[in-house]
């Protein structure tokens, strides 16, 4: 049988899962922030059909309204 001290038992049962959760949280926060788009690359556009305001990428010539689904052309 394996003999384990109180300190080792505490580390395995309590501290190790907390450390794993902490580093998982850091990883998720880092990957989430890198996937977000930059606000300066988008502009606020209003749909001509339903008047719904939404963010539109400056580089796209055609965008689809998220509410009504109509396509909008930008020049």
PDB file of N, CA, C and O in Angstrom:
ATOM      1  N   UNK A   1       0.836  -1.170   0.000  1.00  0.00           N
ATOM      2  CA  UNK A   1       0.000   0.000   0.000  1.00  0.00           C
ATOM      3  C   UNK A   1       0.889   1.244   0.000  1.00  0.00           C
ATOM      4  O   UNK A   1       1.972   1.243   0.584  1.00  0.00           O
ATOM      5  N   UNK A   2       0.426   2.288  -0.650  1.00  0.00           N
ATOM      6  CA  UNK A   2       1.192   3.525  -0.768  1.00  0.00           C
ATOM      7  C   UNK A   2       0.885   4.421   0.424  1.00  0.00           C
ATOM      8  O   UNK A   2      -0.277   4.685   0.733  1.00  0.00           O
ATOM      9  N   UNK A   3       1.936   4.884   1.087  1.00  0.00           N
ATOM     10  CA  UNK A   3       1.719   5.790   2.218  1.00  0.00           C
ATOM     11  C   UNK A   3       1.848   7.229   1.726  1.00  0.00           C
ATOM     12  O   UNK A   3       2.825   7.589   1.070  1.00  0.00           O
ATOM     13  N   UNK A   4       0.857   8.035   2.049  1.00  0.00           N
ATOM     14  CA  UNK A   4       0.805   9.425   1.617  1.00  0.00           C
ATOM     15  C   UNK A   4       0.645  10.295   2.855  1.00  0.00           C
ATOM     16  O   UNK A   4      -0.197  10.031   3.712  1.00  0.00           O
ATOM     17  N   UNK A   5       1.470  11.341   2.934  1.00  0.00           N
ATOM     18  CA  UNK A   5       1.378  12.254   4.061  1.00  0.00           C
ATOM     19  C   UNK A   5       0.188  13.187   3.909  1.00  0.00           C
ATOM     20  O   UNK A   5      -0.433  13.258   2.848  1.00  0.00           O
ATOM     21  N   UNK A   6      -0.121  13.901   4.984  1.00  0.00           N
ATOM     22  CA  UNK A   6      -1.255  14.813   4.990  1.00  0.00           C
ATOM     23  C   UNK A   6      -1.041  15.941   3.987  1.00  0.00           C
ATOM     24  O   UNK A   6      -1.975  16.329   3.287  1.00  0.00           O
ATOM     25  N   UNK A   7       0.167  16.465   3.910  1.00  0.00           N
ATOM     26  CA  UNK A   7       0.463  17.557   2.990  1.00  0.00           C
ATOM     27  C   UNK A   7       0.310  17.112   1.540  1.00  0.00           C
ATOM     28  O   UNK A   7      -0.279  17.830   0.732  1.00  0.00           O
ATOM     29  N   UNK A   8       0.817  15.973   1.214  1.00  0.00           N
ATOM     30  CA  UNK A   8       0.699  15.445  -0.146  1.00  0.00           C
ATOM     31  C   UNK A   8      -0.752  15.157  -0.493  1.00  0.00           C
ATOM     32  O   UNK A   8      -1.195  15.445  -1.605  1.00  0.00           O
ATOM     33  N   UNK A   9      -1.481  14.600   0.437  1.00  0.00           N
ATOM     34  CA  UNK A   9      -2.895  14.318   0.215  1.00  0.00           C
ATOM     35  C   UNK A   9      -3.670  15.613  -0.043  1.00  0.00           C
ATOM     36  O   UNK A   9      -4.502  15.664  -0.948  1.00  0.00           O
ATOM     37  N   UNK A  10      -3.402  16.654   0.744  1.00  0.00           N
ATOM     38  CA  UNK A  10      -4.052  17.950   0.563  1.00  0.00           C
ATOM     39  C   UNK A  10      -3.727  18.527  -0.816  1.00  0.00           C
ATOM     40  O   UNK A  10      -4.606  19.059  -1.494  1.00  0.00           O
ATOM     41  N   UNK A  11      -2.483  18.421  -1.222  1.00  0.00           N
ATOM     42  CA  UNK A  11      -2.073  18.943  -2.516  1.00  0.00           C
ATOM     43  C   UNK A  11      -2.772  18.216  -3.657  1.00  0.00           C
ATOM     44  O   UNK A  11      -3.241  18.851  -4.602  1.00  0.00           O
ATOM     45  N   UNK A  12      -2.844  16.917  -3.579  1.00  0.00           N
ATOM     46  CA  UNK A  12      -3.448  16.128  -4.661  1.00  0.00           C
ATOM     47  C   UNK A  12      -4.955  16.361  -4.738  1.00  0.00           C
ATOM     48  O   UNK A  12      -5.496  16.515  -5.833  1.00  0.00           O
ATOM     49  N   UNK A  13      -5.626  16.390  -3.620  1.00  0.00           N
ATOM     50  CA  UNK A  13      -7.083  16.476  -3.599  1.00  0.00           C
ATOM     51  C   UNK A  13      -7.597  17.900  -3.800  1.00  0.00           C
ATOM     52  O   UNK A  13      -8.625  18.086  -4.451  1.00  0.00           O
ATOM     53  N   UNK A  14      -6.918  18.904  -3.264  1.00  0.00           N
ATOM     54  CA  UNK A  14      -7.442  20.262  -3.293  1.00  0.00           C
ATOM     55  C   UNK A  14      -6.655  21.175  -4.243  1.00  0.00           C
ATOM     56  O   UNK A  14      -7.234  21.771  -5.150  1.00  0.00           O
ATOM     57  N   UNK A  15      -5.378  21.279  -4.041  1.00  0.00           N
ATOM     58  CA  UNK A  15      -4.580  22.279  -4.765  1.00  0.00           C
ATOM     59  C   UNK A  15      -4.407  21.932  -6.241  1.00  0.00           C
ATOM     60  O   UNK A  15      -4.468  22.831  -7.080  1.00  0.00           O
ATOM     61  N   UNK A  16      -4.202  20.708  -6.576  1.00  0.00           N
ATOM     62  CA  UNK A  16      -3.977  20.328  -7.970  1.00  0.00           C
ATOM     63  C   UNK A  16      -5.184  20.641  -8.860  1.00  0.00           C
ATOM     64  O   UNK A  16      -4.984  21.224  -9.926  1.00  0.00           O
ATOM     65  N   UNK A  17      -6.420  20.293  -8.494  1.00  0.00           N
ATOM     66  CA  UNK A  17      -7.563  20.689  -9.328  1.00  0.00           C
ATOM     67  C   UNK A  17      -7.731  22.201  -9.432  1.00  0.00           C
ATOM     68  O   UNK A  17      -8.118  22.706 -10.486  1.00  0.00           O
ATOM     69  N   UNK A  18      -7.445  22.934  -8.350  1.00  0.00           N
ATOM     70  CA  UNK A  18      -7.548  24.394  -8.396  1.00  0.00           C
ATOM     71  C   UNK A  18      -6.533  24.964  -9.379  1.00  0.00           C
ATOM     72  O   UNK A  18      -6.856  25.885 -10.129  1.00  0.00           O
ATOM     73  N   UNK A  19      -5.334  24.445  -9.388  1.00  0.00           N
ATOM     74  CA  UNK A  19      -4.300  24.899 -10.327  1.00  0.00           C
ATOM     75  C   UNK A  19      -4.712  24.593 -11.759  1.00  0.00           C
ATOM     76  O   UNK A  19      -4.530  25.429 -12.644  1.00  0.00           O
ATOM     77  N   UNK A  20      -5.256  23.427 -11.996  1.00  0.00           N
ATOM     78  CA  UNK A  20      -5.702  23.055 -13.346  1.00  0.00           C
ATOM     79  C   UNK A  20      -6.836  23.970 -13.803  1.00  0.00           C
ATOM     80  O   UNK A  20      -6.837  24.410 -14.952  1.00  0.00           O
ATOM     81  N   UNK A  21      -7.785  24.261 -12.943  1.00  0.00           N
ATOM     82  CA  UNK A  21      -8.895  25.148 -13.297  1.00  0.00           C
ATOM     83  C   UNK A  21      -8.391  26.559 -13.567  1.00  0.00           C
ATOM     84  O   UNK A  21      -8.861  27.213 -14.497  1.00  0.00           O
ATOM     85  N   UNK A  22      -7.442  27.036 -12.770  1.00  0.00           N
ATOM     86  CA  UNK A  22      -6.889  28.380 -12.959  1.00  0.00           C
ATOM     87  C   UNK A  22      -6.203  28.510 -14.316  1.00  0.00           C
ATOM     88  O   UNK A  22      -6.438  29.482 -15.035  1.00  0.00           O
ATOM     89  N   UNK A  23      -5.361  27.548 -14.674  1.00  0.00           N
ATOM     90  CA  UNK A  23      -4.676  27.634 -15.958  1.00  0.00           C
ATOM     91  C   UNK A  23      -5.624  27.422 -17.134  1.00  0.00           C
ATOM     92  O   UNK A  23      -5.401  27.971 -18.213  1.00  0.00           O
ATOM     93  N   UNK A  24      -6.671  26.635 -16.939  1.00  0.00           N
ATOM     94  CA  UNK A  24      -7.689  26.488 -17.990  1.00  0.00           C
ATOM     95  C   UNK A  24      -8.419  27.804 -18.205  1.00  0.00           C
ATOM     96  O   UNK A  24      -8.687  28.192 -19.342  1.00  0.00           O
ATOM     97  N   UNK A  25      -8.742  28.490 -17.115  1.00  0.00           N
ATOM     98  CA  UNK A  25      -9.398  29.798 -17.195  1.00  0.00           C
ATOM     99  C   UNK A  25      -8.507  30.807 -17.909  1.00  0.00           C
ATOM    100  O   UNK A  25      -8.997  31.568 -18.744  1.00  0.00           O
ATOM    101  N   UNK A  26      -7.215  30.832 -17.604  1.00  0.00           N
ATOM    102  CA  UNK A  26      -6.287  31.744 -18.285  1.00  0.00           C
ATOM    103  C   UNK A  26      -6.219  31.452 -19.782  1.00  0.00           C
ATOM    104  O   UNK A  26      -6.189  32.376 -20.594  1.00  0.00           O
ATOM    105  N   UNK A  27      -6.196  30.182 -20.146  1.00  0.00           N
ATOM    106  CA  UNK A  27      -6.140  29.797 -21.558  1.00  0.00           C
ATOM    107  C   UNK A  27      -7.399  30.253 -22.301  1.00  0.00           C
ATOM    108  O   UNK A  27      -7.310  30.794 -23.403  1.00  0.00           O
ATOM    109  N   UNK A  28      -8.560  30.037 -21.701  1.00  0.00           N
ATOM    110  CA  UNK A  28      -9.813  30.435 -22.345  1.00  0.00           C
ATOM    111  C   UNK A  28      -9.890  31.951 -22.487  1.00  0.00           C
ATOM    112  O   UNK A  28     -10.329  32.445 -23.526  1.00  0.00           O
ATOM    113  N   UNK A  29      -9.479  32.692 -21.479  1.00  0.00           N
ATOM    114  CA  UNK A  29      -9.486  34.150 -21.555  1.00  0.00           C
ATOM    115  C   UNK A  29      -8.535  34.645 -22.649  1.00  0.00           C
ATOM    116  O   UNK A  29      -8.871  35.573 -23.385  1.00  0.00           O
ATOM    117  N   UNK A  30      -7.376  34.046 -22.756  1.00  0.00           N
ATOM    118  CA  UNK A  30      -6.405  34.469 -23.767  1.00  0.00           C
ATOM    119  C   UNK A  30      -6.920  34.182 -25.176  1.00  0.00           C
ATOM    120  O   UNK A  30      -6.821  35.042 -26.050  1.00  0.00           O
ATOM    121  N   UNK A  31      -7.465  32.997 -25.409  1.00  0.00           N
ATOM    122  CA  UNK A  31      -7.945  32.661 -26.749  1.00  0.00           C
ATOM    123  C   UNK A  31      -9.196  33.462 -27.106  1.00  0.00           C
ATOM    124  O   UNK A  31      -9.395  33.790 -28.275  1.00  0.00           O
ATOM    125  N   UNK A  32     -10.035  33.781 -26.136  1.00  0.00           N
ATOM    126  CA  UNK A  32     -11.241  34.562 -26.415  1.00  0.00           C
ATOM    127  C   UNK A  32     -10.880  35.987 -26.813  1.00  0.00           C
ATOM    128  O   UNK A  32     -11.491  36.535 -27.731  1.00  0.00           O
ATOM    129  N   UNK A  33      -9.927  36.589 -26.164  1.00  0.00           N
ATOM    130  CA  UNK A  33      -9.543  37.962 -26.468  1.00  0.00           C
ATOM    131  C   UNK A  33      -8.866  38.071 -27.827  1.00  0.00           C
ATOM    132  O   UNK A  33      -8.999  39.095 -28.497  1.00  0.00           O
ATOM    133  N   UNK A  34      -8.146  37.039 -28.246  1.00  0.00           N
ATOM    134  CA  UNK A  34      -7.468  37.111 -29.536  1.00  0.00           C
ATOM    135  C   UNK A  34      -8.434  36.920 -30.699  1.00  0.00           C
ATOM    136  O   UNK A  34      -8.130  37.339 -31.816  1.00  0.00           O
ATOM    137  N   UNK A  35      -9.587  36.300 -30.471  1.00  0.00           N
ATOM    138  CA  UNK A  35     -10.543  36.070 -31.546  1.00  0.00           C
ATOM    139  C   UNK A  35     -11.490  37.247 -31.765  1.00  0.00           C
ATOM    140  O   UNK A  35     -12.178  37.298 -32.785  1.00  0.00           O
ATOM    141  N   UNK A  36     -11.537  38.183 -30.835  1.00  0.00           N
ATOM    142  CA  UNK A  36     -12.435  39.316 -30.980  1.00  0.00           C
ATOM    143  C   UNK A  36     -11.932  40.245 -32.074  1.00  0.00           C
ATOM    144  O   UNK A  36     -10.728  40.416 -32.263  1.00  0.00           O
ATOM    145  N   UNK A  37     -12.871  40.836 -32.783  1.00  0.00           N
ATOM    146  CA  UNK A  37     -12.493  41.755 -33.844  1.00  0.00           C
ATOM    147  C   UNK A  37     -12.158  43.118 -33.265  1.00  0.00           C
ATOM    148  O   UNK A  37     -12.645  43.488 -32.197  1.00  0.00           O
ATOM    149  N   UNK A  38     -11.341  43.843 -33.963  1.00  0.00           N
ATOM    150  CA  UNK A  38     -10.950  45.167 -33.512  1.00  0.00           C
ATOM    151  C   UNK A  38     -12.063  46.153 -33.845  1.00  0.00           C
ATOM    152  O   UNK A  38     -12.606  46.111 -34.949  1.00  0.00           O
ATOM    153  N   UNK A  39     -12.410  47.029 -32.926  1.00  0.00           N
ATOM    154  CA  UNK A  39     -13.500  47.979 -33.179  1.00  0.00           C
ATOM    155  C   UNK A  39     -13.194  48.944 -34.320  1.00  0.00           C
ATOM    156  O   UNK A  39     -14.116  49.402 -34.994  1.00  0.00           O
ATOM    157  N   UNK A  40     -11.917  49.265 -34.553  1.00  0.00           N
ATOM    158  CA  UNK A  40     -11.604  50.209 -35.617  1.00  0.00           C
ATOM    159  C   UNK A  40     -11.760  49.601 -37.014  1.00  0.00           C
ATOM    160  O   UNK A  40     -11.726  50.329 -38.006  1.00  0.00           O
ATOM    161  N   UNK A  41     -11.931  48.273 -37.108  1.00  0.00           N
ATOM    162  CA  UNK A  41     -12.125  47.649 -38.409  1.00  0.00           C
ATOM    163  C   UNK A  41     -13.607  47.524 -38.766  1.00  0.00           C
ATOM    164  O   UNK A  41     -13.943  47.013 -39.835  1.00  0.00           O
ATOM    165  N   UNK A  42     -14.493  47.985 -37.886  1.00  0.00           N
ATOM    166  CA  UNK A  42     -15.925  47.879 -38.133  1.00  0.00           C
ATOM    167  C   UNK A  42     -16.600  49.242 -37.959  1.00  0.00           C
ATOM    168  O   UNK A  42     -16.127  50.106 -37.220  1.00  0.00           O
ATOM    169  N   UNK A  43     -17.707  49.400 -38.654  1.00  0.00           N
ATOM    170  CA  UNK A  43     -18.501  50.614 -38.526  1.00  0.00           C
ATOM    171  C   UNK A  43     -19.953  50.219 -38.242  1.00  0.00           C
ATOM    172  O   UNK A  43     -20.371  49.104 -38.554  1.00  0.00           O
ATOM    173  N   UNK A  44     -20.702  51.121 -37.661  1.00  0.00           N
ATOM    174  CA  UNK A  44     -22.119  50.861 -37.388  1.00  0.00           C
ATOM    175  C   UNK A  44     -22.912  51.186 -38.643  1.00  0.00           C
ATOM    176  O   UNK A  44     -22.788  52.273 -39.207  1.00  0.00           O
ATOM    177  N   UNK A  45     -23.720  50.241 -39.068  1.00  0.00           N
ATOM    178  CA  UNK A  45     -24.524  50.383 -40.282  1.00  0.00           C
ATOM    179  C   UNK A  45     -25.980  50.149 -39.924  1.00  0.00           C
ATOM    180  O   UNK A  45     -26.285  49.350 -39.039  1.00  0.00           O
ATOM    181  N   UNK A  46     -26.874  50.837 -40.604  1.00  0.00           N
ATOM    182  CA  UNK A  46     -28.308  50.655 -40.388  1.00  0.00           C
ATOM    183  C   UNK A  46     -28.900  50.010 -41.640  1.00  0.00           C
ATOM    184  O   UNK A  46     -28.657  50.452 -42.762  1.00  0.00           O
ATOM    185  N   UNK A  47     -29.680  48.957 -41.418  1.00  0.00           N
ATOM    186  CA  UNK A  47     -30.325  48.257 -42.531  1.00  0.00           C
ATOM    187  C   UNK A  47     -31.340  49.186 -43.194  1.00  0.00           C
ATOM    188  O   UNK A  47     -32.089  49.890 -42.517  1.00  0.00           O
ATOM    189  N   UNK A  48     -31.353  49.175 -44.510  1.00  0.00           N
ATOM    190  CA  UNK A  48     -32.280  50.030 -45.262  1.00  0.00           C
ATOM    191  C   UNK A  48     -33.715  49.508 -45.209  1.00  0.00           C
ATOM    192  O   UNK A  48     -34.653  50.279 -45.411  1.00  0.00           O
ATOM    193  N   UNK A  49     -33.901  48.229 -44.944  1.00  0.00           N
ATOM    194  CA  UNK A  49     -35.226  47.625 -44.939  1.00  0.00           C
ATOM    195  C   UNK A  49     -35.882  47.727 -43.557  1.00  0.00           C
ATOM    196  O   UNK A  49     -36.984  48.260 -43.427  1.00  0.00           O
ATOM    197  N   UNK A  50     -35.198  47.213 -42.528  1.00  0.00           N
ATOM    198  CA  UNK A  50     -35.814  47.148 -41.196  1.00  0.00           C
ATOM    199  C   UNK A  50     -35.248  48.177 -40.221  1.00  0.00           C
ATOM    200  O   UNK A  50     -35.704  48.246 -39.080  1.00  0.00           O
ATOM    201  N   UNK A  51     -34.291  48.958 -40.627  1.00  0.00           N
ATOM    202  CA  UNK A  51     -33.677  50.007 -39.812  1.00  0.00           C
ATOM    203  C   UNK A  51     -32.971  49.468 -38.566  1.00  0.00           C
ATOM    204  O   UNK A  51     -32.892  50.159 -37.550  1.00  0.00           O
ATOM    205  N   UNK A  52     -32.466  48.253 -38.640  1.00  0.00           N
ATOM    206  CA  UNK A  52     -31.751  47.631 -37.526  1.00  0.00           C
ATOM    207  C   UNK A  52     -30.279  48.018 -37.590  1.00  0.00           C
ATOM    208  O   UNK A  52     -29.635  47.770 -38.609  1.00  0.00           O
ATOM    209  N   UNK A  53     -29.718  48.620 -36.534  1.00  0.00           N
ATOM    210  CA  UNK A  53     -28.297  48.956 -36.546  1.00  0.00           C
ATOM    211  C   UNK A  53     -27.437  47.730 -36.213  1.00  0.00           C
ATOM    212  O   UNK A  53     -27.768  46.970 -35.304  1.00  0.00           O
ATOM    213  N   UNK A  54     -26.345  47.539 -36.940  1.00  0.00           N
ATOM    214  CA  UNK A  54     -25.436  46.433 -36.688  1.00  0.00           C
ATOM    215  C   UNK A  54     -24.033  46.823 -37.116  1.00  0.00           C
ATOM    216  O   UNK A  54     -23.845  47.804 -37.835  1.00  0.00           O
ATOM    217  N   UNK A  55     -23.044  46.049 -36.669  1.00  0.00           N
ATOM    218  CA  UNK A  55     -21.659  46.316 -37.024  1.00  0.00           C
ATOM    219  C   UNK A  55     -21.347  45.703 -38.376  1.00  0.00           C
ATOM    220  O   UNK A  55     -21.739  44.575 -38.674  1.00  0.00           O
ATOM    221  N   UNK A  56     -20.637  46.468 -39.185  1.00  0.00           N
ATOM    222  CA  UNK A  56     -20.296  46.056 -40.540  1.00  0.00           C
ATOM    223  C   UNK A  56     -18.799  46.234 -40.727  1.00  0.00           C
ATOM    224  O   UNK A  56     -18.250  47.270 -40.351  1.00  0.00           O
ATOM    225  N   UNK A  57     -18.137  45.250 -41.299  1.00  0.00           N
ATOM    226  CA  UNK A  57     -16.707  45.326 -41.553  1.00  0.00           C
ATOM    227  C   UNK A  57     -16.439  46.308 -42.689  1.00  0.00           C
ATOM    228  O   UNK A  57     -17.112  46.272 -43.719  1.00  0.00           O
ATOM    229  N   UNK A  58     -15.464  47.177 -42.501  1.00  0.00           N
ATOM    230  CA  UNK A  58     -15.168  48.212 -43.497  1.00  0.00           C
ATOM    231  C   UNK A  58     -14.747  47.626 -44.848  1.00  0.00           C
ATOM    232  O   UNK A  58     -15.025  48.219 -45.891  1.00  0.00           O
ATOM    233  N   UNK A  59     -14.095  46.494 -44.838  1.00  0.00           N
ATOM    234  CA  UNK A  59     -13.547  45.918 -46.068  1.00  0.00           C
ATOM    235  C   UNK A  59     -14.570  45.163 -46.904  1.00  0.00           C
ATOM    236  O   UNK A  59     -14.335  44.927 -48.090  1.00  0.00           O
ATOM    237  N   UNK A  60     -15.692  44.780 -46.321  1.00  0.00           N
ATOM    238  CA  UNK A  60     -16.715  44.033 -47.060  1.00  0.00           C
ATOM    239  C   UNK A  60     -17.559  44.972 -47.910  1.00  0.00           C
ATOM    240  O   UNK A  60     -17.973  46.036 -47.450  1.00  0.00           O
ATOM    241  N   UNK A  61     -17.811  44.571 -49.152  1.00  0.00           N
ATOM    242  CA  UNK A  61     -18.662  45.362 -50.042  1.00  0.00           C
ATOM    243  C   UNK A  61     -20.129  45.020 -49.872  1.00  0.00           C
ATOM    244  O   UNK A  61     -20.999  45.861 -50.098  1.00  0.00           O
ATOM    245  N   UNK A  62     -20.408  43.770 -49.468  1.00  0.00           N
ATOM    246  CA  UNK A  62     -21.793  43.318 -49.273  1.00  0.00           C
ATOM    247  C   UNK A  62     -21.899  42.742 -47.866  1.00  0.00           C
ATOM    248  O   UNK A  62     -21.039  41.977 -47.428  1.00  0.00           O
ATOM    249  N   UNK A  63     -22.963  43.118 -47.166  1.00  0.00           N
ATOM    250  CA  UNK A  63     -23.194  42.623 -45.819  1.00  0.00           C
ATOM    251  C   UNK A  63     -24.645  42.166 -45.695  1.00  0.00           C
ATOM    252  O   UNK A  63     -25.528  42.654 -46.401  1.00  0.00           O
ATOM    253  N   UNK A  64     -24.873  41.221 -44.785  1.00  0.00           N
ATOM    254  CA  UNK A  64     -26.221  40.697 -44.580  1.00  0.00           C
ATOM    255  C   UNK A  64     -26.749  41.184 -43.241  1.00  0.00           C
ATOM    256  O   UNK A  64     -26.058  41.097 -42.226  1.00  0.00           O
ATOM    257  N   UNK A  65     -27.971  41.694 -43.238  1.00  0.00           N
ATOM    258  CA  UNK A  65     -28.601  42.175 -42.020  1.00  0.00           C
ATOM    259  C   UNK A  65     -28.894  40.989 -41.107  1.00  0.00           C
ATOM    260  O   UNK A  65     -29.491  40.009 -41.551  1.00  0.00           O
ATOM    261  N   UNK A  66     -28.483  41.058 -39.824  1.00  0.00           N
ATOM    262  CA  UNK A  66     -28.737  39.930 -38.928  1.00  0.00           C
ATOM    263  C   UNK A  66     -30.200  39.765 -38.540  1.00  0.00           C
ATOM    264  O   UNK A  66     -30.593  38.684 -38.102  1.00  0.00           O
ATOM    265  N   UNK A  67     -31.013  40.799 -38.686  1.00  0.00           N
ATOM    266  CA  UNK A  67     -32.418  40.701 -38.290  1.00  0.00           C
ATOM    267  C   UNK A  67     -33.294  40.182 -39.443  1.00  0.00           C
ATOM    268  O   UNK A  67     -33.966  39.161 -39.300  1.00  0.00           O
ATOM    269  N   UNK A  68     -33.284  40.883 -40.577  1.00  0.00           N
ATOM    270  CA  UNK A  68     -34.213  40.529 -41.663  1.00  0.00           C
ATOM    271  C   UNK A  68     -33.560  39.688 -42.757  1.00  0.00           C
ATOM    272  O   UNK A  68     -34.263  39.082 -43.565  1.00  0.00           O
ATOM    273  N   UNK A  69     -32.235  39.640 -42.796  1.00  0.00           N
ATOM    274  CA  UNK A  69     -31.546  38.803 -43.770  1.00  0.00           C
ATOM    275  C   UNK A  69     -31.342  39.450 -45.124  1.00  0.00           C
ATOM    276  O   UNK A  69     -30.870  38.784 -46.045  1.00  0.00           O
ATOM    277  N   UNK A  70     -31.679  40.722 -45.283  1.00  0.00           N
ATOM    278  CA  UNK A  70     -31.500  41.375 -46.571  1.00  0.00           C
ATOM    279  C   UNK A  70     -30.026  41.723 -46.776  1.00  0.00           C
ATOM    280  O   UNK A  70     -29.301  41.986 -45.816  1.00  0.00           O
ATOM    281  N   UNK A  71     -29.599  41.719 -48.023  1.00  0.00           N
ATOM    282  CA  UNK A  71     -28.222  42.035 -48.359  1.00  0.00           C
ATOM    283  C   UNK A  71     -28.097  43.517 -48.662  1.00  0.00           C
ATOM    284  O   UNK A  71     -28.923  44.101 -49.363  1.00  0.00           O
ATOM    285  N   UNK A  72     -27.037  44.116 -48.112  1.00  0.00           N
ATOM    286  CA  UNK A  72     -26.783  45.536 -48.295  1.00  0.00           C
ATOM    287  C   UNK A  72     -25.460  45.712 -49.036  1.00  0.00           C
ATOM    288  O   UNK A  72     -24.475  45.042 -48.726  1.00  0.00           O
ATOM    289  N   UNK A  73     -25.442  46.600 -50.001  1.00  0.00           N
ATOM    290  CA  UNK A  73     -24.226  46.836 -50.780  1.00  0.00           C
ATOM    291  C   UNK A  73     -23.624  48.173 -50.364  1.00  0.00           C
ATOM    292  O   UNK A  73     -24.319  49.179 -50.223  1.00  0.00           O
ATOM    293  N   UNK A  74     -22.309  48.147 -50.172  1.00  0.00           N
ATOM    294  CA  UNK A  74     -21.577  49.339 -49.767  1.00  0.00           C
ATOM    295  C   UNK A  74     -20.548  49.679 -50.828  1.00  0.00           C
ATOM    296  O   UNK A  74     -19.945  48.787 -51.426  1.00  0.00           O
ATOM    297  N   UNK A  75     -20.346  50.976 -51.064  1.00  0.00           N
ATOM    298  CA  UNK A  75     -19.375  51.404 -52.072  1.00  0.00           C
ATOM    299  C   UNK A  75     -18.277  52.183 -51.425  1.00  0.00           C
ATOM    300  O   UNK A  75     -17.356  52.634 -52.105  1.00  0.00           O
TER     301      UNK A  75
END
